[in-house]
Amino acid sequence: MRKRAALLWLAALRDLMKGVVEPYGEKGVRVVGINVGDSIQTVKQHVAEAAATFPNLLDTKGDFFDKVARDGKMPRTFLLDANGKVLWFDVEYSHAARRDLMVSIKAALGER
């Protein structure tokens, strides 16, 4: 994995733990990470380093990712409701995307 991509992924894992799992986990919000293209050792290392307790799946060849992201852009963040309907998504990882995700989660939960 390229160093910049690895740092972004690690930051995303940490942010999702602190910004989503910890404050919203008890309200039913779940996080699932999907890594594309790395070895299982790399995934385990980053998950442990980020102290991410949510499930992290591995799509080694990117076959499954290609079904939802044909343009190859990563990372992707999706917010789905309990029925699997996509409520929000973004194709980058940035401060603006994190802010919008938090606003969307609160709206989905009926919070202000």
Summary of the structure (lengths in Angstrom):
residues: 112
radius of gyration: 13.8
end to end distance: 38.4
largest distance: 40.4
contacts: 272
relative contact order: 0.15
helix: 48%
strand: 15%
